């Protein structure tokens, strides 16, 4: 698996790839690193043992082997004594000659007694036994490492989903009428996953529709709620509101333009906003942005103006409705609690 980036965290280390993220925490990381170093050392020792055996079988190993073998044959006894007394001066040619003598003696002994000299087989068997022992240890260490690290390298678990973009707005008609939604997942280890696998839905469908890839298309003016549900765990979901407004707005008008004074007996007033567009008038009361000039006196939501709860101070404020960069003419609101 190709690693796309490396992330260091104080509580562990994580490697993030296209398909997921692998994390090792605290002692787990120490365990894996220690086991890896041990395995590498064992492999190196095994290789050195093997290399030493292979290199020596043509020199010292064969020399001592042949010396032992020659002791079994009277005709080669003089060579054996010479080998024992002059070990430090034995040359490569002498060793090769002793090998030929030993092979000839072995052949004669085999033909007369029905068996081969034991010198070579004993030493060679000992070397092979060491190699087999080292190989067995290496296999056991690999198996132990696999069992110990089982579960260390796992994809993080998704815990929450955030749907974007924030405060999306699209228009009715054939232009600027779609928007691509996206999702970011947060995992149990604090890492994030971009666009985890989710299922998309939207309500109400009378305002907007959504495709399986998260593309929202406008239907009518209003506000729709987009929901992304994780395919990994259906109990994990995220939502985002999408505003559908009208396109090619030329102007916005608030009705009524003159509002009665708000009092404790009449603490609210409903306003409406109508947009003049290239396709005719459209009611944008539910989707317009309503802004009061003095939020300590009044609040406005979807055109409903109300006196701030607990306010006893009289005064005046203005209210505007807007879509994008198009603003209505302000309407003055008088408050007399």
C-alpha positions as CSV (number, residue, x, y, z in Angstrom):
1,X,0.0,0.0,0.0
2,X,1.4,3.3,-1.0
3,X,1.7,5.8,1.9
4,X,0.6,9.3,0.9
5,X,1.7,11.2,4.0
6,X,3.2,10.7,7.5
7,X,1.5,12.3,10.5
8,X,3.2,12.4,14.0
9,X,1.1,12.6,17.1
10,X,2.2,12.9,20.7
11,X,0.2,9.8,21.6
12,X,1.5,7.6,18.8
13,X,2.4,7.6,15.1
14,X,0.0,7.2,12.2
15,X,0.6,6.5,8.6
16,X,-2.2,7.7,6.3
17,X,-2.8,6.1,2.9
18,X,-5.5,6.4,0.3
19,X,-7.5,3.5,1.8
20,X,-7.0,4.3,5.4
21,X,-4.7,5.1,8.3
22,X,-2.5,2.8,10.3
23,X,-1.7,3.9,13.9
24,X,0.6,2.5,16.6
25,X,0.1,3.8,20.1
26,X,2.6,4.0,22.9
27,X,3.9,0.5,23.9
28,X,2.6,-1.0,20.7
29,X,5.1,1.1,18.7
30,X,7.9,0.1,21.1
31,X,6.9,-3.6,20.8
32,X,6.9,-3.6,17.0
33,X,10.2,-1.7,16.8
34,X,11.8,-4.0,19.3
35,X,10.6,-7.1,17.6
36,X,11.7,-5.8,14.2
37,X,15.2,-5.1,15.5
38,X,15.4,-8.5,17.0
39,X,14.3,-10.2,13.8
40,X,16.8,-8.2,11.8
41,X,19.6,-9.2,14.2
42,X,18.6,-12.9,14.0
43,X,18.5,-12.8,10.2
44,X,22.0,-11.2,10.2
45,X,23.4,-13.8,12.6
46,X,21.9,-16.6,10.5
47,X,23.3,-15.1,7.4
48,X,26.8,-14.8,9.0
49,X,26.7,-18.3,10.2
50,X,25.7,-19.6,6.8
51,X,28.4,-17.4,5.2
52,X,31.1,-18.6,7.6
53,X,30.1,-22.2,7.1
54,X,30.1,-21.9,3.3
55,X,33.5,-20.1,3.4
56,X,35.1,-22.5,5.8
57,X,34.0,-25.8,4.2
58,X,36.7,-25.3,1.5
59,X,39.4,-24.5,4.1
60,X,39.5,-25.2,7.9
61,X,36.3,-27.2,8.0
62,X,37.4,-29.5,5.2
63,X,40.9,-29.6,6.7
64,X,39.8,-30.9,10.0
65,X,37.2,-33.1,8.3
66,X,39.8,-34.7,6.1
67,X,42.2,-35.0,9.1
68,X,39.6,-37.0,10.9
69,X,38.8,-39.1,7.8
70,X,42.5,-39.8,7.2
71,X,42.9,-41.2,10.7
72,X,40.7,-44.2,9.6
73,X,43.1,-45.3,6.9
74,X,46.7,-46.6,7.6
75,X,47.9,-45.7,4.1
76,X,47.1,-42.0,4.7
77,X,48.3,-42.0,8.3
78,X,51.5,-40.1,7.4
79,X,49.3,-37.3,5.9
80,X,47.2,-37.2,9.0
81,X,50.3,-36.8,11.2
82,X,51.6,-34.1,8.9
83,X,48.4,-32.3,9.1
84,X,48.3,-32.3,12.9
85,X,51.8,-31.2,13.3
86,X,51.8,-28.5,10.6
87,X,48.4,-27.0,10.9
88,X,49.5,-23.4,10.6
89,X,51.5,-24.1,7.4
90,X,48.9,-26.0,5.5
91,X,48.4,-24.4,2.1
92,X,45.3,-24.4,-0.2
93,X,47.1,-26.9,-2.5
94,X,47.9,-29.2,0.4
95,X,44.3,-29.1,1.6
96,X,43.0,-29.9,-1.9
97,X,45.4,-32.8,-2.1
98,X,44.3,-34.1,1.3
99,X,40.7,-33.9,0.0
100,X,41.6,-36.0,-3.0
101,X,43.4,-38.5,-0.7
102,X,40.4,-38.7,1.6
103,X,38.0,-39.2,-1.2
104,X,40.1,-42.0,-2.6
105,X,40.3,-43.6,0.9
106,X,36.6,-43.2,1.4
107,X,35.9,-44.9,-1.9
108,X,38.2,-47.8,-1.0
109,X,36.8,-48.1,2.5
110,X,33.2,-48.0,1.1
111,X,33.9,-50.8,-1.4
112,X,35.6,-53.0,1.2
113,X,33.5,-52.4,4.3
114,X,30.2,-51.2,2.8
115,X,30.1,-47.8,4.5
116,X,31.5,-44.3,4.1
117,X,33.9,-42.5,6.6
118,X,32.0,-40.6,9.3
119,X,34.3,-37.6,9.6
120,X,32.7,-35.6,6.9
121,X,29.1,-36.5,7.6
122,X,29.4,-35.8,11.3
123,X,30.8,-32.3,10.8
124,X,28.5,-31.5,7.9
125,X,25.5,-32.7,9.9
126,X,26.5,-30.5,12.8
127,X,26.6,-27.4,10.5
128,X,23.3,-28.2,8.9
129,X,21.8,-28.8,12.4
130,X,22.8,-25.2,13.4
131,X,21.3,-23.8,10.3
132,X,18.0,-25.7,10.9
133,X,18.0,-24.5,14.5
134,X,18.5,-20.8,13.5
135,X,15.8,-21.1,10.8
136,X,13.3,-22.6,13.3
137,X,14.0,-19.7,15.7
138,X,13.5,-17.2,12.9
139,X,10.1,-18.8,12.0
140,X,9.0,-18.8,15.6
141,X,9.9,-15.1,16.0
142,X,8.0,-14.2,12.9
143,X,4.9,-16.1,14.1
144,X,5.2,-14.4,17.5
145,X,5.5,-11.0,15.9
146,X,2.4,-11.6,13.8
147,X,0.4,-12.7,16.8
148,X,1.6,-9.9,19.0
149,X,0.9,-7.2,16.4
150,X,-2.5,-8.6,15.5
151,X,-4.8,-5.6,15.6
152,X,-2.1,-3.0,15.7
153,X,-2.4,-2.1,12.0
154,X,-6.1,-1.3,11.6
155,X,-8.1,1.4,10.0
156,X,-9.3,4.0,12.6
157,X,-12.9,3.8,13.6
158,X,-15.2,6.6,12.3
159,X,-16.9,8.5,15.1
160,X,-18.5,11.5,13.5
161,X,-19.3,13.2,10.2
162,X,-19.3,16.9,9.2
163,X,-21.1,17.9,6.0
164,X,-20.0,20.9,3.9
165,X,-19.8,23.4,2.5
166,X,-21.1,25.7,5.2
167,X,-24.2,27.8,4.5
168,X,-24.6,26.7,0.8
169,X,-27.1,28.7,-1.3
170,X,-28.3,27.8,-4.8
171,X,-30.9,29.3,-7.1
172,X,-34.0,28.1,-9.0
173,X,-33.9,28.0,-12.7
174,X,-31.2,26.6,-15.0
175,X,-28.1,28.5,-13.8
176,X,-26.4,28.3,-10.4
177,X,-28.9,25.7,-9.4
178,X,-26.6,22.9,-8.1
179,X,-24.0,22.5,-5.5
180,X,-21.7,19.6,-4.6
181,X,-21.8,18.5,-1.0
182,X,-18.8,17.0,0.7
183,X,-18.2,15.2,4.0
184,X,-15.3,14.9,6.5
185,X,-15.1,12.2,9.0
186,X,-13.4,12.3,12.4
187,X,-11.9,9.0,13.7
188,X,-11.5,7.6,17.2
189,X,-7.8,8.5,17.2
190,X,-8.4,12.1,16.4
191,X,-7.4,11.8,12.8
192,X,-9.7,12.9,9.9
193,X,-10.8,11.1,6.8
194,X,-11.8,13.1,3.7
195,X,-15.0,12.0,2.0
196,X,-15.6,8.6,3.7
197,X,-18.2,6.4,2.2
198,X,-21.7,7.8,2.9
199,X,-25.3,7.6,1.7
200,X,-27.0,11.0,0.8
201,X,-30.5,12.1,1.4
202,X,-32.4,15.4,1.4
203,X,-35.7,16.7,2.9
204,X,-38.0,18.1,1.7
205,X,-37.6,16.9,-1.9
206,X,-40.0,19.6,-2.9
207,X,-37.2,22.1,-2.3
208,X,-34.2,20.2,-3.6
209,X,-33.0,16.8,-4.7
210,X,-29.7,15.1,-4.2
211,X,-27.8,12.4,-6.2
212,X,-25.9,9.4,-4.9
213,X,-22.6,11.4,-5.2
214,X,-24.0,14.3,-3.1
215,X,-24.9,16.8,-5.9
216,X,-27.8,19.0,-4.8
217,X,-30.2,20.4,-7.4
218,X,-32.8,23.1,-6.7
219,X,-36.5,22.5,-7.2
220,X,-38.2,25.5,-5.6
221,X,-37.5,28.3,-3.2
222,X,-37.0,27.2,0.4
223,X,-34.6,25.5,2.8
224,X,-33.7,21.8,2.5
225,X,-31.7,19.6,5.0
226,X,-29.0,17.4,3.5
227,X,-28.1,14.3,5.5
228,X,-25.0,12.1,5.0
229,X,-25.1,8.7,6.7
230,X,-21.9,6.6,7.1
231,X,-22.0,3.3,5.3
232,X,-19.5,2.0,7.8
233,X,-22.0,2.7,10.7
234,X,-25.5,3.8,10.0
235,X,-25.8,5.4,13.4
236,X,-23.2,8.0,12.4
237,X,-24.6,10.9,10.3
238,X,-24.2,14.6,9.7
239,X,-26.5,17.3,8.3
240,X,-26.3,20.7,6.5
241,X,-29.0,23.1,5.5
242,X,-29.1,24.2,1.8
243,X,-30.9,27.4,0.9
244,X,-32.7,27.6,-2.5
245,X,-33.5,31.1,-3.7
246,X,-34.5,32.6,-7.0
247,X,-32.0,33.7,-9.6
248,X,-31.5,37.0,-11.5
249,X,-32.9,39.1,-8.6
250,X,-33.3,42.7,-9.6
251,X,-34.8,44.1,-6.4
252,X,-36.3,43.2,-3.0
253,X,-39.3,44.7,-1.3
254,X,-40.6,44.3,2.3
255,X,-44.3,44.3,3.0
256,X,-45.7,46.1,4.9
257,X,-43.4,49.0,4.5
258,X,-45.0,50.7,7.6
259,X,-45.1,48.7,10.8
260,X,-47.2,49.5,13.9
261,X,-45.4,50.2,17.1
262,X,-44.4,47.0,18.9
263,X,-45.7,46.9,22.5
264,X,-46.0,44.4,25.3
265,X,-49.5,43.8,24.0
266,X,-48.4,43.4,20.4
267,X,-44.7,42.2,20.7
268,X,-44.4,40.8,17.2
269,X,-45.0,41.6,13.5
270,X,-44.7,39.3,10.4
271,X,-43.0,40.8,7.4
272,X,-42.7,39.3,3.9
273,X,-40.1,39.8,1.3
274,X,-40.8,39.7,-2.4
275,X,-38.1,39.7,-5.1
276,X,-38.4,41.1,-8.6
277,X,-36.6,38.8,-11.0
278,X,-36.1,38.4,-14.7
279,X,-38.7,35.6,-14.5
280,X,-41.2,37.7,-12.5
281,X,-41.9,38.2,-8.8
282,X,-41.0,35.6,-6.2
283,X,-41.6,35.2,-2.5
284,X,-38.3,35.0,-0.7
285,X,-39.5,35.5,2.8
286,X,-38.2,32.0,4.0
287,X,-34.8,32.2,2.3
288,X,-33.9,35.9,2.6
289,X,-31.3,37.1,5.1
290,X,-33.1,39.3,7.6
291,X,-31.0,41.8,9.5
292,X,-32.0,44.1,12.4
293,X,-30.0,47.3,13.0
294,X,-30.4,47.0,16.8
295,X,-30.4,43.4,18.1
296,X,-30.9,44.6,21.7
297,X,-34.4,45.8,20.8
298,X,-35.7,43.3,18.2
299,X,-35.0,40.0,16.6
300,X,-36.0,38.9,13.1
301,X,-36.3,35.3,11.8
302,X,-38.0,34.4,8.5
303,X,-39.6,37.9,8.5
304,X,-41.0,37.6,12.0
305,X,-40.0,40.7,14.1
306,X,-40.2,40.3,17.9
307,X,-39.3,42.5,20.9
308,X,-36.2,41.1,22.7
309,X,-37.4,39.2,25.8
310,X,-37.0,41.2,28.9
311,X,-36.3,44.5,27.2
312,X,-37.9,47.5,28.9
313,X,-36.1,50.2,26.9
314,X,-38.1,51.9,24.1
315,X,-36.4,52.8,20.8
316,X,-36.4,52.3,17.0
317,X,-34.6,49.9,14.7
318,X,-34.6,49.1,11.0
319,X,-35.0,45.7,9.3
320,X,-33.6,44.7,5.9
321,X,-34.0,41.6,3.7
322,X,-31.3,40.5,1.3
323,X,-30.2,37.8,-1.1
324,X,-26.5,37.9,-1.9
325,X,-25.6,41.5,-2.7
326,X,-29.3,42.7,-3.3
327,X,-30.8,44.5,-0.3
328,X,-34.3,45.8,0.3
329,X,-35.2,49.2,1.4
330,X,-35.0,49.3,5.3
331,X,-38.3,49.2,7.2
332,X,-38.4,51.1,10.5
333,X,-39.6,49.4,13.6
334,X,-40.7,51.3,16.7
335,X,-40.5,49.6,20.1
336,X,-42.4,50.7,23.2
337,X,-42.5,47.9,25.8
